[in-house]
Amino acid sequence: MKHPVDAHVGKRVRHRRWMIGMTQQQLADKVGIKFQQIQKYETGMNRISASRLWDIADSLGVTIAFFFEGLAEGSQVAQAGVDMMADKEALELVRSYYAIPEAQRRRLFDLARVLSEAA
């Protein structure tokens, strides 16, 4: 049975990998394991050891703490964040947003804020 922390960390690995456009195979090659192991980590079926998490964080360009962000016992906010990270459309929107040059991205953000306030 999956432990909720393993599932959360795995989702964060998948999220970051996807955000930077890296495949499971590419991450596996950087870390020195098979891509099937990355699949198991991302689903939370296998736990990630501390040294392996260190290697994954280095390969994905984040700190170890990144994988635990949003993880708080019983927190409704944490649950909403996990659900949002599981939504492929939301992830695609965030990835596209960060592909836009910063000045244009700021104007898009301001527009989205105005539209959400009007809704």
Biopython code that builds the backbone (N, CA, C, O; Angstrom):
import numpy as np
from Bio.PDB.StructureBuilder import StructureBuilder

atoms = [
    (1, "MET", "N", (0.836, -1.184, 0.000)),
    (1, "MET", "CA", (0.000, 0.000, 0.000)),
    (1, "MET", "C", (0.880, 1.247, 0.000)),
    (1, "MET", "O", (1.886, 1.308, 0.707)),
    (2, "LYS", "N", (0.493, 2.235, -0.797)),
    (2, "LYS", "CA", (1.275, 3.465, -0.908)),
    (2, "LYS", "C", (1.149, 4.316, 0.347)),
    (2, "LYS", "O", (0.067, 4.453, 0.918)),
    (3, "HIS", "N", (2.253, 4.874, 0.756)),
    (3, "HIS", "CA", (2.232, 5.846, 1.844)),
    (3, "HIS", "C", (1.945, 7.212, 1.218)),
    (3, "HIS", "O", (2.500, 7.527, 0.165)),
    (4, "PRO", "N", (1.092, 8.027, 1.838)),
    (4, "PRO", "CA", (0.745, 9.336, 1.259)),
    (4, "PRO", "C", (1.947, 10.234, 0.984)),
    (4, "PRO", "O", (1.931, 11.000, 0.021)),
    (5, "VAL", "N", (2.979, 10.155, 1.804)),
    (5, "VAL", "CA", (4.173, 10.980, 1.574)),
    (5, "VAL", "C", (4.901, 10.519, 0.318)),
    (5, "VAL", "O", (5.362, 11.345, -0.469)),
    (6, "ASP", "N", (5.008, 9.201, 0.125)),
    (6, "ASP", "CA", (5.655, 8.676, -1.084)),
    (6, "ASP", "C", (4.882, 9.108, -2.332)),
    (6, "ASP", "O", (5.483, 9.464, -3.346)),
    (7, "ALA", "N", (3.557, 9.076, -2.257)),
    (7, "ALA", "CA", (2.722, 9.490, -3.387)),
    (7, "ALA", "C", (2.914, 10.977, -3.668)),
    (7, "ALA", "O", (3.011, 11.384, -4.826)),
    (8, "HIS", "N", (2.968, 11.788, -2.615)),
    (8, "HIS", "CA", (3.155, 13.233, -2.781)),
    (8, "HIS", "C", (4.516, 13.537, -3.414)),
    (8, "HIS", "O", (4.605, 14.314, -4.365)),
    (9, "VAL", "N", (5.561, 12.928, -2.886)),
    (9, "VAL", "CA", (6.906, 13.153, -3.421)),
    (9, "VAL", "C", (6.959, 12.708, -4.884)),
    (9, "VAL", "O", (7.530, 13.404, -5.724)),
    (10, "GLY", "N", (6.371, 11.561, -5.187)),
    (10, "GLY", "CA", (6.350, 11.075, -6.567)),
    (10, "GLY", "C", (5.637, 12.032, -7.508)),
    (10, "GLY", "O", (6.081, 12.246, -8.636)),
    (11, "LYS", "N", (4.530, 12.609, -7.046)),
    (11, "LYS", "CA", (3.801, 13.586, -7.874)),
    (11, "LYS", "C", (4.643, 14.819, -8.116)),
    (11, "LYS", "O", (4.618, 15.394, -9.204)),
    (12, "ARG", "N", (5.391, 15.228, -7.098)),
    (12, "ARG", "CA", (6.253, 16.402, -7.252)),
    (12, "ARG", "C", (7.405, 16.120, -8.221)),
    (12, "ARG", "O", (7.810, 17.004, -8.975)),
    (13, "VAL", "N", (7.935, 14.890, -8.203)),
    (13, "VAL", "CA", (8.967, 14.505, -9.173)),
    (13, "VAL", "C", (8.380, 14.600, -10.579)),
    (13, "VAL", "O", (8.971, 15.220, -11.464)),
    (14, "ARG", "N", (7.214, 13.982, -10.779)),
    (14, "ARG", "CA", (6.562, 14.007, -12.101)),
    (14, "ARG", "C", (6.281, 15.438, -12.538)),
    (14, "ARG", "O", (6.536, 15.806, -13.684)),
    (15, "HIS", "N", (5.758, 16.237, -11.627)),
    (15, "HIS", "CA", (5.429, 17.631, -11.941)),
    (15, "HIS", "C", (6.669, 18.395, -12.410)),
    (15, "HIS", "O", (6.643, 19.039, -13.459)),
    (16, "ARG", "N", (7.731, 18.326, -11.648)),
    (16, "ARG", "CA", (8.946, 19.065, -12.014)),
    (16, "ARG", "C", (9.547, 18.543, -13.315)),
    (16, "ARG", "O", (9.975, 19.327, -14.162)),
    (17, "ARG", "N", (9.578, 17.237, -13.474)),
    (17, "ARG", "CA", (10.126, 16.647, -14.703)),
    (17, "ARG", "C", (9.339, 17.134, -15.907)),
    (17, "ARG", "O", (9.909, 17.510, -16.931)),
    (18, "TRP", "N", (8.025, 17.121, -15.769)),
    (18, "TRP", "CA", (7.165, 17.535, -16.869)),
    (18, "TRP", "C", (7.316, 19.026, -17.150)),
    (18, "TRP", "O", (7.326, 19.445, -18.307)),
    (19, "MET", "N", (7.434, 19.834, -16.082)),
    (19, "MET", "CA", (7.560, 21.294, -16.252)),
    (19, "MET", "C", (8.816, 21.683, -17.021)),
    (19, "MET", "O", (8.806, 22.667, -17.760)),
    (20, "ILE", "N", (9.880, 20.934, -16.860)),
    (20, "ILE", "CA", (11.107, 21.288, -17.580)),
    (20, "ILE", "C", (11.236, 20.520, -18.895)),
    (20, "ILE", "O", (12.246, 20.640, -19.589)),
    (21, "GLY", "N", (10.217, 19.734, -19.238)),
    (21, "GLY", "CA", (10.211, 19.037, -20.522)),
    (21, "GLY", "C", (11.138, 17.843, -20.591)),
    (21, "GLY", "O", (11.657, 17.520, -21.660)),
    (22, "MET", "N", (11.353, 17.188, -19.473)),
    (22, "MET", "CA", (12.240, 16.033, -19.424)),
    (22, "MET", "C", (11.409, 14.755, -19.426)),
    (22, "MET", "O", (10.383, 14.674, -18.750)),
    (23, "THR", "N", (11.850, 13.764, -20.182)),
    (23, "THR", "CA", (11.154, 12.480, -20.201)),
    (23, "THR", "C", (11.609, 11.619, -19.031)),
    (23, "THR", "O", (12.629, 11.894, -18.398)),
    (24, "GLN", "N", (10.844, 10.581, -18.757)),
    (24, "GLN", "CA", (11.251, 9.639, -17.715)),
    (24, "GLN", "C", (12.586, 9.002, -18.077)),
    (24, "GLN", "O", (13.425, 8.781, -17.204)),
    (25, "GLN", "N", (12.785, 8.709, -19.341)),
    (25, "GLN", "CA", (14.042, 8.096, -19.778)),
    (25, "GLN", "C", (15.219, 9.033, -19.551)),
    (25, "GLN", "O", (16.279, 8.606, -19.093)),
    (26, "GLN", "N", (15.036, 10.305, -19.868)),
    (26, "GLN", "CA", (16.115, 11.271, -19.665)),
    (26, "GLN", "C", (16.481, 11.403, -18.186)),
    (26, "GLN", "O", (17.659, 11.456, -17.831)),
    (27, "LEU", "N", (15.460, 11.454, -17.333)),
    (27, "LEU", "CA", (15.743, 11.536, -15.900)),
    (27, "LEU", "C", (16.429, 10.269, -15.417)),
    (27, "LEU", "O", (17.390, 10.329, -14.650)),
    (28, "ALA", "N", (15.938, 9.135, -15.862)),
    (28, "ALA", "CA", (16.542, 7.861, -15.467)),
    (28, "ALA", "C", (18.012, 7.807, -15.888)),
    (28, "ALA", "O", (18.861, 7.359, -15.116)),
    (29, "ASP", "N", (18.314, 8.257, -17.099)),
    (29, "ASP", "CA", (19.695, 8.261, -17.577)),
    (29, "ASP", "C", (20.584, 9.157, -16.707)),
    (29, "ASP", "O", (21.715, 8.794, -16.387)),
    (30, "LYS", "N", (20.062, 10.334, -16.325)),
    (30, "LYS", "CA", (20.840, 11.252, -15.492)),
    (30, "LYS", "C", (21.112, 10.672, -14.106)),
    (30, "LYS", "O", (22.174, 10.889, -13.523)),
    (31, "VAL", "N", (20.125, 9.927, -13.589)),
    (31, "VAL", "CA", (20.240, 9.384, -12.239)),
    (31, "VAL", "C", (20.944, 8.025, -12.241)),
    (31, "VAL", "O", (21.458, 7.587, -11.212)),
    (32, "GLY", "N", (20.965, 7.360, -13.400)),
    (32, "GLY", "CA", (21.641, 6.071, -13.508)),
    (32, "GLY", "C", (20.767, 4.880, -13.153)),
    (32, "GLY", "O", (21.247, 3.894, -12.594)),
    (33, "ILE", "N", (19.479, 4.974, -13.480)),
    (33, "ILE", "CA", (18.549, 3.870, -13.227)),
    (33, "ILE", "C", (17.686, 3.646, -14.461)),
    (33, "ILE", "O", (17.816, 4.375, -15.445)),
    (34, "LYS", "N", (16.814, 2.657, -14.423)),
    (34, "LYS", "CA", (15.893, 2.367, -15.527)),
    (34, "LYS", "C", (14.677, 3.283, -15.436)),
    (34, "LYS", "O", (14.277, 3.689, -14.345)),
    (35, "PHE", "N", (14.091, 3.606, -16.592)),
    (35, "PHE", "CA", (12.940, 4.498, -16.583)),
    (35, "PHE", "C", (11.755, 3.884, -15.852)),
    (35, "PHE", "O", (10.905, 4.609, -15.335)),
    (36, "GLN", "N", (11.687, 2.555, -15.801)),
    (36, "GLN", "CA", (10.596, 1.904, -15.084)),
    (36, "GLN", "C", (10.633, 2.253, -13.590)),
    (36, "GLN", "O", (9.597, 2.343, -12.932)),
    (37, "GLN", "N", (11.852, 2.446, -13.074)),
    (37, "GLN", "CA", (11.985, 2.823, -11.663)),
    (37, "GLN", "C", (11.448, 4.233, -11.450)),
    (37, "GLN", "O", (10.817, 4.510, -10.430)),
    (38, "ILE", "N", (11.694, 5.122, -12.403)),
    (38, "ILE", "CA", (11.142, 6.482, -12.323)),
    (38, "ILE", "C", (9.621, 6.400, -12.299)),
    (38, "ILE", "O", (8.975, 7.109, -11.528)),
    (39, "GLN", "N", (9.043, 5.541, -13.138)),
    (39, "GLN", "CA", (7.582, 5.361, -13.149)),
    (39, "GLN", "C", (7.090, 4.954, -11.772)),
    (39, "GLN", "O", (6.098, 5.495, -11.284)),
    (40, "LYS", "N", (7.761, 4.021, -11.149)),
    (40, "LYS", "CA", (7.358, 3.538, -9.826)),
    (40, "LYS", "C", (7.498, 4.634, -8.773)),
    (40, "LYS", "O", (6.657, 4.748, -7.882)),
    (41, "TYR", "N", (8.552, 5.437, -8.871)),
    (41, "TYR", "CA", (8.715, 6.551, -7.947)),
    (41, "TYR", "C", (7.575, 7.555, -8.114)),
    (41, "TYR", "O", (6.992, 8.021, -7.135)),
    (42, "GLU", "N", (7.265, 7.880, -9.377)),
    (42, "GLU", "CA", (6.266, 8.905, -9.647)),
    (42, "GLU", "C", (4.863, 8.496, -9.214)),
    (42, "GLU", "O", (4.045, 9.356, -8.888)),
    (43, "THR", "N", (4.578, 7.227, -9.206)),
    (43, "THR", "CA", (3.262, 6.763, -8.753)),
    (43, "THR", "C", (3.234, 6.535, -7.246)),
    (43, "THR", "O", (2.166, 6.328, -6.671)),
    (44, "GLY", "N", (4.390, 6.573, -6.610)),
    (44, "GLY", "CA", (4.466, 6.340, -5.181)),
    (44, "GLY", "C", (4.498, 4.864, -4.821)),
    (44, "GLY", "O", (4.430, 4.511, -3.644)),
    (45, "MET", "N", (4.601, 4.004, -5.820)),
    (45, "MET", "CA", (4.650, 2.566, -5.557)),
    (45, "MET", "C", (5.972, 2.170, -4.897)),
    (45, "MET", "O", (6.013, 1.256, -4.074)),
    (46, "ASN", "N", (7.046, 2.861, -5.261)),
    (46, "ASN", "CA", (8.353, 2.625, -4.631)),
    (46, "ASN", "C", (8.796, 3.892, -3.918)),
    (46, "ASN", "O", (8.615, 5.000, -4.422)),
    (47, "ARG", "N", (9.375, 3.714, -2.749)),
    (47, "ARG", "CA", (9.918, 4.846, -2.006)),
    (47, "ARG", "C", (11.244, 5.260, -2.611)),
    (47, "ARG", "O", (11.991, 4.440, -3.146)),
    (48, "ILE", "N", (11.520, 6.557, -2.515)),
    (48, "ILE", "CA", (12.783, 7.087, -3.011)),
    (48, "ILE", "C", (13.724, 7.240, -1.817)),
    (48, "ILE", "O", (13.401, 7.925, -0.846)),
    (49, "SER", "N", (14.881, 6.601, -1.897)),
    (49, "SER", "CA", (15.861, 6.728, -0.811)),
    (49, "SER", "C", (16.399, 8.155, -0.773)),
    (49, "SER", "O", (16.272, 8.902, -1.743)),
    (50, "ALA", "N", (16.989, 8.518, 0.335)),
    (50, "ALA", "CA", (17.524, 9.867, 0.511)),
    (50, "ALA", "C", (18.581, 10.190, -0.552)),
    (50, "ALA", "O", (18.569, 11.276, -1.131)),
    (51, "SER", "N", (19.489, 9.251, -0.806)),
    (51, "SER", "CA", (20.546, 9.515, -1.789)),
    (51, "SER", "C", (19.984, 9.610, -3.204)),
    (51, "SER", "O", (20.463, 10.406, -4.013)),
    (52, "ARG", "N", (18.978, 8.807, -3.502)),
    (52, "ARG", "CA", (18.349, 8.859, -4.824)),
    (52, "ARG", "C", (17.565, 10.166, -4.977)),
    (52, "ARG", "O", (17.575, 10.773, -6.048)),
    (53, "LEU", "N", (16.887, 10.597, -3.913)),
    (53, "LEU", "CA", (16.148, 11.859, -3.972)),
    (53, "LEU", "C", (17.122, 13.016, -4.188)),
    (53, "LEU", "O", (16.814, 13.972, -4.901)),
    (54, "TRP", "N", (18.279, 12.924, -3.577)),
    (54, "TRP", "CA", (19.326, 13.934, -3.772)),
    (54, "TRP", "C", (19.721, 14.001, -5.250)),
    (54, "TRP", "O", (19.823, 15.087, -5.819)),
    (55, "ASP", "N", (19.941, 12.838, -5.868)),
    (55, "ASP", "CA", (20.323, 12.781, -7.280)),
    (55, "ASP", "C", (19.203, 13.313, -8.178)),
    (55, "ASP", "O", (19.464, 14.032, -9.143)),
    (56, "ILE", "N", (17.965, 12.960, -7.856)),
    (56, "ILE", "CA", (16.821, 13.414, -8.652)),
    (56, "ILE", "C", (16.680, 14.933, -8.539)),
    (56, "ILE", "O", (16.463, 15.618, -9.538)),
    (57, "ALA", "N", (16.803, 15.454, -7.314)),
    (57, "ALA", "CA", (16.711, 16.903, -7.115)),
    (57, "ALA", "C", (17.788, 17.622, -7.916)),
    (57, "ALA", "O", (17.512, 18.639, -8.553)),
    (58, "ASP", "N", (19.002, 17.108, -7.887)),
    (58, "ASP", "CA", (20.101, 17.701, -8.638)),
    (58, "ASP", "C", (19.812, 17.668, -10.137)),
    (58, "ASP", "O", (20.049, 18.653, -10.835)),
    (59, "SER", "N", (19.307, 16.553, -10.629)),
    (59, "SER", "CA", (18.998, 16.399, -12.055)),
    (59, "SER", "C", (17.862, 17.308, -12.499)),
    (59, "SER", "O", (17.832, 17.757, -13.645)),
    (60, "LEU", "N", (16.923, 17.581, -11.589)),
    (60, "LEU", "CA", (15.771, 18.414, -11.927)),
    (60, "LEU", "C", (15.977, 19.886, -11.566)),
    (60, "LEU", "O", (15.121, 20.727, -11.842)),
    (61, "GLY", "N", (17.115, 20.187, -10.951)),
    (61, "GLY", "CA", (17.440, 21.578, -10.632)),
    (61, "GLY", "C", (16.604, 22.178, -9.511)),
    (61, "GLY", "O", (16.271, 23.362, -9.549)),
    (62, "VAL", "N", (16.266, 21.370, -8.518)),
    (62, "VAL", "CA", (15.504, 21.854, -7.363)),
    (62, "VAL", "C", (16.177, 21.395, -6.078)),
    (62, "VAL", "O", (17.082, 20.561, -6.099)),
    (63, "THR", "N", (15.723, 21.950, -4.964)),
    (63, "THR", "CA", (16.216, 21.498, -3.666)),
    (63, "THR", "C", (15.384, 20.300, -3.218)),
    (63, "THR", "O", (14.309, 20.045, -3.761)),
    (64, "ILE", "N", (15.874, 19.588, -2.251)),
    (64, "ILE", "CA", (15.134, 18.464, -1.673)),
    (64, "ILE", "C", (13.780, 18.937, -1.142)),
    (64, "ILE", "O", (12.774, 18.239, -1.274)),
    (65, "ALA", "N", (13.767, 20.117, -0.548)),
    (65, "ALA", "CA", (12.540, 20.659, 0.052)),
    (65, "ALA", "C", (11.414, 20.792, -0.968)),
    (65, "ALA", "O", (10.242, 20.717, -0.599)),
    (66, "PHE", "N", (11.746, 20.986, -2.243)),
    (66, "PHE", "CA", (10.726, 21.123, -3.289)),
    (66, "PHE", "C", (9.742, 19.953, -3.267)),
    (66, "PHE", "O", (8.540, 20.144, -3.451)),
    (67, "PHE", "N", (10.252, 18.759, -3.046)),
    (67, "PHE", "CA", (9.418, 17.566, -3.114)),
    (67, "PHE", "C", (8.432, 17.457, -1.954)),
    (67, "PHE", "O", (7.464, 16.700, -2.027)),
    (68, "PHE", "N", (8.675, 18.208, -0.895)),
    (68, "PHE", "CA", (7.816, 18.151, 0.284)),
    (68, "PHE", "C", (6.912, 19.370, 0.414)),
    (68, "PHE", "O", (6.095, 19.440, 1.332)),
    (69, "GLU", "N", (7.050, 20.334, -0.499)),
    (69, "GLU", "CA", (6.200, 21.525, -0.452)),
    (69, "GLU", "C", (4.736, 21.122, -0.585)),
    (69, "GLU", "O", (4.384, 20.245, -1.375)),
    (70, "GLY", "N", (3.899, 21.776, 0.198)),
    (70, "GLY", "CA", (2.467, 21.499, 0.148)),
    (70, "GLY", "C", (2.050, 20.286, 0.947)),
    (70, "GLY", "O", (0.885, 19.889, 0.923)),
    (71, "LEU", "N", (2.991, 19.700, 1.652)),
    (71, "LEU", "CA", (2.701, 18.504, 2.427)),
    (71, "LEU", "C", (2.536, 18.891, 3.891)),
    (71, "LEU", "O", (3.512, 19.155, 4.593)),
    (72, "ALA", "N", (1.284, 18.919, 4.337)),
    (72, "ALA", "CA", (0.996, 19.229, 5.740)),
    (72, "ALA", "C", (-0.155, 18.341, 6.170)),
    (72, "ALA", "O", (-1.163, 18.234, 5.472)),
    (73, "GLU", "N", (-0.004, 17.715, 7.303)),
    (73, "GLU", "CA", (-1.034, 16.793, 7.782)),
    (73, "GLU", "C", (-2.378, 17.476, 7.905)),
    (73, "GLU", "O", (-2.515, 18.491, 8.587)),
    (74, "GLY", "N", (-3.381, 16.901, 7.230)),
    (74, "GLY", "CA", (-4.753, 17.367, 7.351)),
    (74, "GLY", "C", (-5.037, 18.708, 6.719)),
    (74, "GLY", "O", (-6.143, 19.228, 6.865)),
    (75, "SER", "N", (-4.082, 19.286, 6.022)),
    (75, "SER", "CA", (-4.274, 20.606, 5.442)),
    (75, "SER", "C", (-5.133, 20.542, 4.192)),
    (75, "SER", "O", (-4.828, 19.797, 3.261)),
    (76, "GLN", "N", (-6.205, 21.320, 4.169)),
    (76, "GLN", "CA", (-7.061, 21.409, 2.981)),
    (76, "GLN", "C", (-6.288, 22.046, 1.832)),
    (76, "GLN", "O", (-6.455, 21.659, 0.675)),
    (77, "VAL", "N", (-5.443, 23.024, 2.150)),
    (77, "VAL", "CA", (-4.640, 23.675, 1.113)),
    (77, "VAL", "C", (-3.704, 22.664, 0.468)),
    (77, "VAL", "O", (-3.546, 22.658, -0.753)),
    (78, "ALA", "N", (-3.086, 21.813, 1.270)),
    (78, "ALA", "CA", (-2.171, 20.805, 0.727)),
    (78, "ALA", "C", (-2.920, 19.865, -0.199)),
    (78, "ALA", "O", (-2.417, 19.516, -1.268)),
    (79, "GLN", "N", (-4.123, 19.449, 0.200)),
    (79, "GLN", "CA", (-4.895, 18.544, -0.643)),
    (79, "GLN", "C", (-5.269, 19.208, -1.960)),
    (79, "GLN", "O", (-5.202, 18.567, -3.009)),
    (80, "ALA", "N", (-5.662, 20.481, -1.928)),
    (80, "ALA", "CA", (-6.012, 21.197, -3.158)),
    (80, "ALA", "C", (-4.794, 21.315, -4.059)),
    (80, "ALA", "O", (-4.910, 21.161, -5.275)),
    (81, "GLY", "N", (-3.613, 21.588, -3.477)),
    (81, "GLY", "CA", (-2.398, 21.698, -4.266)),
    (81, "GLY", "C", (-2.038, 20.396, -4.939)),
    (81, "GLY", "O", (-1.630, 20.387, -6.100)),
    (82, "VAL", "N", (-2.183, 19.299, -4.228)),
    (82, "VAL", "CA", (-1.887, 17.990, -4.805)),
    (82, "VAL", "C", (-2.835, 17.704, -5.955)),
    (82, "VAL", "O", (-2.411, 17.218, -7.003)),
    (83, "ASP", "N", (-4.116, 18.002, -5.772)),
    (83, "ASP", "CA", (-5.102, 17.771, -6.827)),
    (83, "ASP", "C", (-4.791, 18.608, -8.053)),
    (83, "ASP", "O", (-4.911, 18.120, -9.177)),
    (84, "MET", "N", (-4.387, 19.878, -7.859)),
    (84, "MET", "CA", (-4.070, 20.738, -8.983)),
    (84, "MET", "C", (-2.862, 20.209, -9.744)),
    (84, "MET", "O", (-2.815, 20.282, -10.972)),
    (85, "MET", "N", (-1.892, 19.680, -9.017)),
    (85, "MET", "CA", (-0.705, 19.149, -9.670)),
    (85, "MET", "C", (-1.012, 17.879, -10.461)),
    (85, "MET", "O", (-0.252, 17.516, -11.359)),
    (86, "ALA", "N", (-2.100, 17.209, -10.147)),
    (86, "ALA", "CA", (-2.481, 16.002, -10.869)),
    (86, "ALA", "C", (-3.264, 16.337, -12.136)),
    (86, "ALA", "O", (-3.458, 15.469, -12.987)),
    (87, "ASP", "N", (-3.715, 17.583, -12.272)),
    (87, "ASP", "CA", (-4.514, 18.005, -13.420)),
    (87, "ASP", "C", (-3.587, 18.360, -14.579)),
    (87, "ASP", "O", (-2.868, 19.358, -14.528)),
    (88, "LYS", "N", (-3.612, 17.544, -15.611)),
    (88, "LYS", "CA", (-2.710, 17.738, -16.752)),
    (88, "LYS", "C", (-2.922, 19.095, -17.424)),
    (88, "LYS", "O", (-1.962, 19.730, -17.859)),
    (89, "GLU", "N", (-4.164, 19.534, -17.509)),
    (89, "GLU", "CA", (-4.459, 20.830, -18.125)),
    (89, "GLU", "C", (-3.831, 21.968, -17.322)),
    (89, "GLU", "O", (-3.271, 22.901, -17.898)),
    (90, "ALA", "N", (-3.925, 21.892, -15.999)),
    (90, "ALA", "CA", (-3.328, 22.925, -15.149)),
    (90, "ALA", "C", (-1.808, 22.937, -15.309)),
    (90, "ALA", "O", (-1.193, 24.000, -15.390)),
    (91, "LEU", "N", (-1.217, 21.761, -15.353)),
    (91, "LEU", "CA", (0.236, 21.691, -15.538)),
    (91, "LEU", "C", (0.651, 22.258, -16.894)),
    (91, "LEU", "O", (1.653, 22.964, -16.999)),
    (92, "GLU", "N", (-0.120, 21.945, -17.919)),
    (92, "GLU", "CA", (0.192, 22.467, -19.253)),
    (92, "GLU", "C", (0.075, 23.987, -19.289)),
    (92, "GLU", "O", (0.882, 24.665, -19.926)),
    (93, "LEU", "N", (-0.936, 24.517, -18.600)),
    (93, "LEU", "CA", (-1.115, 25.963, -18.526)),
    (93, "LEU", "C", (0.079, 26.623, -17.833)),
    (93, "LEU", "O", (0.586, 27.639, -18.307)),
    (94, "VAL", "N", (0.522, 26.059, -16.729)),
    (94, "VAL", "CA", (1.663, 26.617, -15.999)),
    (94, "VAL", "C", (2.931, 26.539, -16.856)),
    (94, "VAL", "O", (3.713, 27.488, -16.910)),
    (95, "ARG", "N", (3.119, 25.420, -17.510)),
    (95, "ARG", "CA", (4.311, 25.250, -18.366)),
    (95, "ARG", "C", (4.299, 26.271, -19.502)),
    (95, "ARG", "O", (5.326, 26.880, -19.799)),
    (96, "SER", "N", (3.153, 26.458, -20.133)),
    (96, "SER", "CA", (3.031, 27.438, -21.216)),
    (96, "SER", "C", (3.253, 28.853, -20.695)),
    (96, "SER", "O", (3.896, 29.671, -21.352)),
    (97, "TYR", "N", (2.716, 29.133, -19.511)),
    (97, "TYR", "CA", (2.852, 30.452, -18.895)),
    (97, "TYR", "C", (4.333, 30.811, -18.726)),
    (97, "TYR", "O", (4.739, 31.927, -19.050)),
    (98, "TYR", "N", (5.126, 29.887, -18.229)),
    (98, "TYR", "CA", (6.536, 30.171, -17.998)),
    (98, "TYR", "C", (7.371, 30.171, -19.278)),
    (98, "TYR", "O", (8.538, 30.561, -19.254)),
    (99, "ALA", "N", (6.792, 29.743, -20.376)),
    (99, "ALA", "CA", (7.492, 29.808, -21.660)),
    (99, "ALA", "C", (7.367, 31.200, -22.289)),
    (99, "ALA", "O", (8.089, 31.521, -23.234)),
    (100, "ILE", "N", (6.461, 32.018, -21.771)),
    (100, "ILE", "CA", (6.236, 33.374, -22.280)),
    (100, "ILE", "C", (7.294, 34.306, -21.678)),
    (100, "ILE", "O", (7.622, 34.190, -20.497)),
    (101, "PRO", "N", (7.830, 35.232, -22.489)),
    (101, "PRO", "CA", (8.804, 36.194, -21.949)),
    (101, "PRO", "C", (8.219, 36.953, -20.750)),
    (101, "PRO", "O", (7.013, 37.192, -20.682)),
    (102, "GLU", "N", (9.088, 37.323, -19.816)),
    (102, "GLU", "CA", (8.638, 37.861, -18.525)),
    (102, "GLU", "C", (7.719, 39.079, -18.632)),
    (102, "GLU", "O", (6.710, 39.143, -17.929)),
    (103, "ALA", "N", (8.039, 40.034, -19.486)),
    (103, "ALA", "CA", (7.211, 41.247, -19.600)),
    (103, "ALA", "C", (5.799, 40.903, -20.079)),
    (103, "ALA", "O", (4.816, 41.431, -19.559)),
    (104, "GLN", "N", (5.707, 40.027, -21.060)),
    (104, "GLN", "CA", (4.401, 39.617, -21.563)),
    (104, "GLN", "C", (3.672, 38.751, -20.538)),
    (104, "GLN", "O", (2.450, 38.823, -20.404)),
    (105, "ARG", "N", (4.436, 37.936, -19.821)),
    (105, "ARG", "CA", (3.851, 37.068, -18.808)),
    (105, "ARG", "C", (3.196, 37.900, -17.710)),
    (105, "ARG", "O", (2.128, 37.539, -17.215)),
    (106, "ARG", "N", (3.815, 38.992, -17.331)),
    (106, "ARG", "CA", (3.254, 39.865, -16.298)),
    (106, "ARG", "C", (1.924, 40.462, -16.761)),
    (106, "ARG", "O", (0.974, 40.542, -15.982)),
    (107, "ARG", "N", (1.856, 40.880, -18.027)),
    (107, "ARG", "CA", (0.597, 41.435, -18.555)),
    (107, "ARG", "C", (-0.486, 40.365, -18.598)),
    (107, "ARG", "O", (-1.650, 40.639, -18.304)),
    (108, "LEU", "N", (-0.098, 39.139, -18.968)),
    (108, "LEU", "CA", (-1.057, 38.036, -18.983)),
    (108, "LEU", "C", (-1.560, 37.744, -17.574)),
    (108, "LEU", "O", (-2.749, 37.490, -17.378)),
    (109, "PHE", "N", (-0.680, 37.777, -16.613)),
    (109, "PHE", "CA", (-1.060, 37.554, -15.215)),
    (109, "PHE", "C", (-2.060, 38.611, -14.755)),
    (109, "PHE", "O", (-3.066, 38.290, -14.123)),
    (110, "ASP", "N", (-1.774, 39.882, -15.079)),
    (110, "ASP", "CA", (-2.687, 40.965, -14.704)),
    (110, "ASP", "C", (-4.055, 40.777, -15.344)),
    (110, "ASP", "O", (-5.079, 41.005, -14.700)),
    (111, "LEU", "N", (-4.078, 40.367, -16.599)),
    (111, "LEU", "CA", (-5.347, 40.102, -17.295)),
    (111, "LEU", "C", (-6.105, 38.970, -16.616)),
    (111, "LEU", "O", (-7.313, 39.076, -16.404)),
    (112, "ALA", "N", (-5.417, 37.899, -16.277)),
    (112, "ALA", "CA", (-6.064, 36.759, -15.627)),
    (112, "ALA", "C", (-6.635, 37.175, -14.270)),
    (112, "ALA", "O", (-7.725, 36.735, -13.902)),
    (113, "ARG", "N", (-5.932, 37.995, -13.538)),
    (113, "ARG", "CA", (-6.429, 38.470, -12.237)),
    (113, "ARG", "C", (-7.701, 39.280, -12.415)),
    (113, "ARG", "O", (-8.666, 39.084, -11.676)),
    (114, "VAL", "N", (-7.717, 40.194, -13.392)),
    (114, "VAL", "CA", (-8.908, 41.008, -13.642)),
    (114, "VAL", "C", (-10.084, 40.124, -14.042)),
    (114, "VAL", "O", (-11.198, 40.320, -13.557)),
    (115, "LEU", "N", (-9.848, 39.161, -14.916)),
    (115, "LEU", "CA", (-10.917, 38.270, -15.351)),
    (115, "LEU", "C", (-11.453, 37.429, -14.195)),
    (115, "LEU", "O", (-12.660, 37.201, -14.110)),
    (116, "SER", "N", (-10.583, 36.970, -13.314)),
    (116, "SER", "CA", (-11.045, 36.145, -12.191)),
    (116, "SER", "C", (-11.846, 36.969, -11.190)),
    (116, "SER", "O", (-12.785, 36.463, -10.575)),
    (117, "GLU", "N", (-11.480, 38.226, -11.027)),
    (117, "GLU", "CA", (-12.223, 39.100, -10.116)),
    (117, "GLU", "C", (-13.592, 39.445, -10.690)),
    (117, "GLU", "O", (-14.540, 39.669, -9.938)),
    (118, "ALA", "N", (-13.703, 39.491, -12.019)),
    (118, "ALA", "CA", (-14.970, 39.824, -12.676)),
    (118, "ALA", "C", (-15.919, 38.626, -12.717)),
    (118, "ALA", "O", (-17.126, 38.784, -12.901)),
    (119, "ALA", "N", (-15.362, 37.434, -12.546)),
    (119, "ALA", "CA", (-16.191, 36.213, -12.653)),
    (119, "ALA", "C", (-17.082, 35.997, -11.449)),
    (119, "ALA", "O", (-17.828, 35.019, -11.401)),
]
sb = StructureBuilder()
sb.init_structure("model")
sb.init_model(0)
sb.init_chain("A")
sb.init_seg("    ")
for serial, (resi, resn, name, xyz) in enumerate(atoms, 1):
    if name == "N":
        sb.init_residue(resn, " ", resi, " ")
    sb.init_atom(name, np.array(xyz, "f"), 0.0, 1.0, " ", f" {name:<3s}", serial, name[0])
structure = sb.get_structure()
